[in-house]
């Protein structure tokens, strides 16, 4: 990806909805078998292959991830197919990090470049926002505006 990005820039991020499967559920979470990462056998950390999302569509935790699920996560059960994607979202870059060596979070590819972003409609919320792994396998589209 060749895109000059700086702290303060406005971006639109998106990702087409992708087929996924519910790997498990709890009372408050839906665990999605993450289609873009694989467990890193050389890692000092373990990763079970899932990414957790709130079951409640009004949960505050939706402010800390750009990903959205279809159907509604409150309806999903273990084994159900679903779609995971990012609707076009305008964000502001609040930080840029480089991990040298690439970060060991238990999955591959190991991230080396990370964008810290906050949706513009939540810019005054100090706890809102998320990171985007620029060299990750997720098919995230990034446009500078």
C-alpha positions as CSV (number, residue, x, y, z in Angstrom):
1,X,0.0,0.0,0.0
2,X,1.4,3.3,-1.0
3,X,-0.5,6.0,0.8
4,X,1.1,8.9,2.6
5,X,-0.8,9.2,5.9
6,X,-0.1,11.6,8.8
7,X,-1.6,12.1,12.2
8,X,-4.7,14.4,11.8
9,X,-5.6,13.1,8.3
10,X,-9.2,12.3,7.5
11,X,-9.7,8.9,5.9
12,X,-12.6,6.7,4.8
13,X,-12.1,3.1,5.7
14,X,-14.2,0.2,4.4
15,X,-14.1,-3.6,3.8
16,X,-16.5,-5.6,1.7
17,X,-18.6,-8.0,3.6
18,X,-16.9,-11.4,3.8
19,X,-18.2,-14.8,4.6
20,X,-17.3,-16.0,8.1
21,X,-18.6,-18.4,10.7
22,X,-19.5,-18.1,14.4
23,X,-16.9,-20.1,16.3
24,X,-18.6,-19.7,19.7
25,X,-20.9,-17.5,21.8
26,X,-21.2,-16.3,25.4
27,X,-24.0,-14.4,27.0
28,X,-22.4,-11.1,26.0
29,X,-20.1,-12.0,23.0
30,X,-20.1,-13.6,19.6
31,X,-16.7,-15.2,18.6
32,X,-16.1,-15.1,14.9
33,X,-13.6,-17.5,13.3
34,X,-11.4,-14.7,11.8
35,X,-10.9,-15.4,8.1
36,X,-7.7,-13.3,7.6
37,X,-5.3,-14.5,10.3
38,X,-3.8,-17.8,11.3
39,X,-2.3,-18.9,14.6
40,X,1.4,-18.2,14.8
41,X,3.2,-21.4,15.8
42,X,6.3,-19.4,16.6
43,X,4.5,-17.0,18.9
44,X,5.0,-16.6,22.7
45,X,1.2,-15.9,22.8
46,X,-1.7,-18.1,22.0
47,X,-4.6,-17.1,19.8
48,X,-7.7,-19.3,19.4
49,X,-8.6,-18.1,15.9
50,X,-11.5,-16.0,16.9
51,X,-12.3,-12.3,17.3
52,X,-15.0,-11.3,19.8
53,X,-17.8,-8.9,19.2
54,X,-20.6,-7.7,21.5
55,X,-24.0,-9.5,21.1
56,X,-25.9,-6.3,22.0
57,X,-26.0,-4.0,18.9
58,X,-26.2,-1.0,21.2
59,X,-23.1,-2.0,23.3
60,X,-20.5,0.6,23.9
61,X,-17.8,-1.8,22.6
62,X,-19.0,-1.2,19.0
63,X,-17.1,2.1,19.3
64,X,-13.8,0.2,19.6
65,X,-14.1,-1.8,16.3
66,X,-14.9,-0.8,12.7
67,X,-16.1,-4.3,11.9
68,X,-19.9,-5.0,11.6
69,X,-21.7,-8.3,11.5
70,X,-24.7,-9.5,9.5
71,X,-27.1,-10.7,10.7
72,X,-27.6,-8.9,13.9
73,X,-25.1,-10.4,16.4
74,X,-27.8,-10.9,19.0
75,X,-29.3,-13.6,16.6
76,X,-26.1,-15.5,16.0
77,X,-25.4,-18.9,17.5
78,X,-22.3,-21.2,17.3
79,X,-21.8,-22.6,13.8
80,X,-24.0,-20.0,12.1
81,X,-22.7,-18.4,8.9
82,X,-22.4,-14.6,8.9
83,X,-20.9,-11.7,7.1
84,X,-18.1,-9.5,8.5
85,X,-17.2,-6.2,7.0
86,X,-16.6,-2.5,7.5
87,X,-19.2,0.0,6.2
88,X,-17.6,3.2,4.8
89,X,-16.5,5.1,7.9
90,X,-14.9,8.5,8.1
91,X,-12.1,8.4,10.6
92,X,-9.3,10.8,11.9
93,X,-5.8,9.4,12.3
94,X,-4.7,9.9,15.9
95,X,-1.5,7.9,15.9
96,X,0.9,5.9,13.7
97,X,3.0,3.1,15.2
98,X,5.7,0.9,13.8
99,X,6.6,-2.3,15.6
100,X,10.2,-3.3,15.1
101,X,10.3,-6.3,15.2
102,X,6.7,-6.9,14.1
103,X,4.3,-7.4,17.0
104,X,3.8,-10.9,18.4
105,X,0.1,-11.1,19.2
106,X,-0.3,-14.8,18.5
107,X,-1.4,-14.5,14.9
108,X,0.1,-14.1,11.5
109,X,0.8,-11.9,9.7
110,X,2.5,-10.1,12.5
111,X,1.7,-6.5,12.3
112,X,4.5,-4.0,11.7
113,X,2.6,-0.8,10.9
114,X,-0.5,0.3,12.8
115,X,-2.9,3.3,12.3
116,X,-4.7,4.5,15.4
117,X,-8.0,6.1,14.3
118,X,-11.3,7.4,15.7
119,X,-14.6,7.8,13.8
120,X,-15.2,11.5,13.3
121,X,-18.6,11.3,14.8
122,X,-17.0,10.0,18.0
123,X,-13.9,12.3,18.1
124,X,-14.9,13.7,21.5
125,X,-15.1,10.3,23.1
126,X,-11.7,9.5,24.6
127,X,-12.4,5.8,24.7
128,X,-13.6,5.4,21.2
129,X,-11.3,4.3,18.3
130,X,-9.4,1.3,17.1
131,X,-6.2,0.3,15.3
132,X,-5.8,-0.8,11.7
133,X,-2.9,-3.1,10.8
134,X,-1.6,-1.6,7.5
135,X,0.3,-4.7,6.6
136,X,-2.3,-7.1,7.8
137,X,-4.3,-9.6,5.7
138,X,-7.7,-8.0,6.2
139,X,-9.0,-6.4,3.0
140,X,-9.4,-2.9,4.4
141,X,-9.7,-0.1,1.8
142,X,-8.3,3.2,2.9
143,X,-8.9,6.5,1.1
144,X,-7.5,9.8,2.2
145,X,-10.0,12.7,2.0
